[in-house]
């Protein structure tokens, strides 16, 4: 299993936990689901739609969203969401555009109204659960027309609401639509990224992973800015020894690596962030060998080996993969690991192979000369001892 597979499993596990956690205290009060699928099924099978069909679509969505708001039983809620998702697309290719547009318009109208209703619900936990259900529906529909419904939720204090709000506007289905639609939609993507920039410093690793993937894959210039901001945030966490879930940096480094080959004027900045972040992961592994937990060391080792295996040899223009870092990690050979760090990334006496190949440096010294070495990871702050 690769580190990326492990990371994807972690994100999926978190999403499942998020849903189950929110419903843990749901009262079992089954509601009668009045939504009938017979008429909407007929509309799904039609090749051309008319006004009567559009009305059936609207009635179905209105009734289903109403039931979603009123229902408190977990099983019933899940069934309503599943039913809505099943009816969100036409079965006929010829009617797909017509059907999707009108389903989307109805969803926007009725889910928007449902969010307004949710804001007035009492008690607070009922309000939270209803809002969450609506957000999960928006996220699963993966409809670019609905992202404006999730944007106001980005600053909610609830972690689970925060997660699903970010997912609703950054999931792969939304990203794909942004990359294949009109300039107006690309402007919306840029507006979303500006919102996400304000969340970087306070988001969990799981939410940061969603933002990083969106930043790397959406085809707007602001995406690179967000990705670099995320990388800078992670580097600050390394520098002050507050970083958590180091495995996340395998994904961030991979995203930076992918951007290096396609970047224009920002190539040097992206390469510098790649070099410095990778250096910090290696320095943390070396300096923390006596006090990091086994899990932390395992995660860091996975990052080091994965990036050597997937990225470094390609960036250096080599024809074969390197295994120097892998061998050093397996043998607990910290001296060899430090030597390879200096050879690849540079030190005070010489430019590393990676900066030389990619034509970047690590900044400027006070005398105006270029830094040939990555910033050194500060020593871990001493913990205060009470009593």
N, C-alpha and C positions, 0 to 999 in steps of 0.2 A: 504494500500500500504506500503510495507517495504522500508527501506532506500536503499536497494540494487536495488529494482525496480525503485525507484526514481532516483538513480544514473545512471542506465542503460538508462533510458529515457533521462537524461541530456546528456549522451554521444551520443545517437542517434540524439538528437536535435542539438547538436553541429555539427555532421557530415553533417546533412541536411543544416545547416546554412553555413557550409564551402563550400559546393557545390554551393548553391544559391548565396552566396556572391561573389564567383569568377566569376560567369557568369552574374552578375547584369548589367555590362556594355558591354556585348557582342553586337556587331553590328548585326542587323538582315540582313544577307546576305545569304539566303538559297543556299546550294550547291546541285548539282544533285548527289545523291548517286547511284553509278553505281554497287554496290555490288549485285549480284544475288545469291539467296540462293538455287536455284533449284538443281544444281549439288551437293552442299555440303549436302543437305538433303538426296539425294540418297546415298551418302557415309555414312552418319550417320546410315542409315538403313541396311547397309551391315554387314554380320557376319564375313567376312574375307576381309582384304584389300590388295591391290596390289600397284605397283608403280604409276599407273595412278590415283588411289585414293589419294595417298600421294601428288601428284602434284596438285590435285584439292583442297586439304586442304591448301596447301601452297599458291596457287593463291587466295583463299578466304581470308586468313588472311592478305596477302600482300595488297590486294585491300581495305579491310575494314580498316586497320590501316592507309592507305593512305588517305582514306576519312575522318577519324577521325582527321588527321592533317590539312586537307584542309578546313574542314567545320567550319563555325563560328556561325551558327544558333544553339541556345540552344536545341531546340526540335530535330533537325536532329542529333546533336551530341549524345544525349541520346539514340536515336533510333539505331545509329551505335553501340554504346557500348552494348546495349541490344541484338542486332543481333549477335555480336561476342560471348557474353556469352551463348546465346542459342545454338550456334554451337560448343562450346568448349568440348562437351562430346558426345560419341557415344550413340545411342539408343539401341545398341545390347551389351549385357554383354560380349559375346565372343570376340568382337572387341574393347572393352573398352581400354585395355592396348595399342594396336596398335594405335588407334585413338588419345588417350590422349598424347602419346609420340610425335607423329608427329605434332599434333596441338601445343603442348608446344614448340617444336623445332622451328616451324615457328613463333610462337609468340615471342620467344626470339630474333630471327633474325630480324624480321621486327619492333618490338617495340624498340629494341636497336637502329636501324637505325633512327627511328622516333625521338627518344630522341636527337640524334645528329643533326637532321634537326631543331628541336625546339630550340637548343642553338643558331642557327644563325638567328632566326626570328626577325623581327623588325615590329612595335615598341615593347617596353618591355612588355606591357600588353598582346600582342598577344603571345609572348614567354611564359609568365606566364600561360596563359589560355591553351595553347597547352600542356605544361609540366604537368599541373594539370590534364587535360583529360587523358593523358597517364598513369599518376600515379593512377587515379581512376580505369582505366581499369586493371592495374596490381593488384591493391588491390582486385578488385572484382573477378578476375580470380583465386585468392588464389592458385597459383602454386609455389611450392617451387623452381622450376628452374628459376623463374623470380625475386627472391628476390634481386639478385645482381644488377638488374636495379634500384631498389629503394634505395639501400644503399648510393650511392653518393648524394642523395637528402636530407639526414638526417641533413646536416649542412646548408641547404638553409635558408636565412633570412626570407623568407615568412612563416608566421605561417601556412597558409593553405597547402602549399607544405610540410612543416615539418610534419603536422598532417597526411597527406595521405602517406607520405614516411614511417612513423612509423607504420601506420595501415597496409601498404602493407607487412611488414615483421613480424608483430606480431599478426595478426588476428587469430581467433580460427582455421580456416581451415589450415593455415600455421603451427600453433602449433601442430595440430594433425598429420600432415605429418612428422614433426620433430620427434615426439615421436614414430613413427612407421616405420622409415626408417633406412638406413644404417649408420654406424659410420661416414662416410664422411659427411653426412648431419648433424649429431650431432655436428661435428666440425664446420660446417657453423653456426649452432645455437649459439655455443660458440663465434664465431667471431662477430655475430650480437650483442650479449650481450655486448661484449667489446665496440662496437660502441655506444650502448645505454647508457652505463655508463657515457660517456662523455656528455650526454644530460640532465642528471638528474637535475642538478642545475638550468637550464634555461628553462625548459619545463613548459607549462601550465598544469593545473590540468587534462584537458581532455587527453593530451598526456601522462602525468604521469600515468593515469589510464590504458592506453593501455600497457605501459611498465610494470607496476606492474602485470597485469594479465599474460602477457607473461612470466615474471620472475617466477611467482608462478606455472605456468602450464607446462612449457617446462622441459623435463627430462634431464637436464645437470647441473653439480655442479655450474656452473657460475650463474645459475638462482637464487639460494639462495643469492649469493653475490649481485646481482643487487637488489633483493627485500630488503635486509638489507640496501643497500645504499639509496634506496628510502625512507625507514622508517627513516633513520638518517637525510636525507634532511628535511623531514616533521618535525622532532623533532627540528631541528635548527630553522625552521620557527616559531614554537611555542615559542621557547626560546627567540627569538628576536621580537615577536609579529608582524611578517609579514605574517603569514600563511593566506591563502585564500582558500575558498571552503572546509571547514572542513568536509563536508560530504564524501569527498574522503577517509578520514581515516577509515571510516567504512569498505571499501573494503580492504584497506591495512591491517588493523587489522585482517580481516577475512582470508586473504591470509597467514598472519603470523600464525594464529591459525591452519590453515590446515597443515602448514609445521611442526609445533611442534611435531605432532604425528609421522611423517615420518623422521624427521631429525636425523642424526647420531651425529657426533662430534659437529656440529653447533647448536644442540638443545638449549644449554644454551644461546647462542648469540641471537637466534631467540626469545626465551622466554623473554629475557631481553628487546629486542626491543618492543615486544608486551606490556610488563608491563609498560615501560617508556612512550611509545606513548599513551597508554590508560590513564596513569596518567596525561600526559600533556593535553589531551582533557578534563579531569575532572577538573584539576586545572584551565584551561582557563575558563571553564564554571562558576566556583566558583568565581575566581578573577575578571572576566569580567562582573559580573552580573549587574553592574551599568552603563557600557558604551558600551558593545557590542550591535550591532544592533539586532532587533528581528529576522532577518533571520539568523544571526550568532548563536544566542542562540538556535534557532530551529534546526539548523544543528548539533550543538554540542549535544543537548539533544537527537537527533535521533541516533547519534553515541553511546552515553552512554547506551541508552536503548537497542539498537539493539545488541550490544556486550554482554551486560548482558544476554539478552534473548537467543542468539545463541551460545555463546562461554564459558562464565565464568563457568556456572554450570557444563559443560562437562569437562573443564580443571580441576576443583576441584574434579571431581569424584562423583558429587552429582546425585541423582536420579530424582530430580525435579528442575525446573527452579526457579531462584531467581527473586524477584520483588522489592527488597529494593531500588535499584537505580531508578527504574521506579516510585515508590511512592514518593521518595524524589524530583524528577524532577517535577512531577505533582503538588506537594504541595509547591514548591519553598522552600524546607527545606534544606538549604545549610549546616547547621550543621550536619544533618544526612548524607548528601552526603559526607562530609569530613570524618566523622567517618567510613563510609563504604569504602571509599578510603583507609584509613589507615589500616582497617581490612584486606582488600583484597590484597593490594599492599605493605603495610609496612610503618613504620615511624621510627623516630630516636630511639625509645625505644624497638621496637619489629619487628620481621620478619612477613611479610604479609602471608596470606594463600596461595596466588598464588606462590610466590617465594619458600615457604616451600614445596609445592606440586611438583613443577617443578624443584626444586633444582637449582635455579639461584640466583644471587645477582645483585646489580646495580654498581659494580665496587669496587675500593679499596680506602680507606682513606689514607692520607699522612702517618699515623702510621702503615700502612700495614693491618689494619682490614677491614673487608668487609662492604660495604654500605648496610644497611638494608632498607633504604628508597629510593624511586625514587628521582631523582634530582628535586629540587624545581623550579617551574616556576618563573623566575625573575619578578619583578614588571614591569608593562608596562612603557616603556620610556616616559618621559614627552615630549609633543610636543612643538617645538619652536614656540613662538608667535612673529610675525613680526609686525613692525609698532609701 
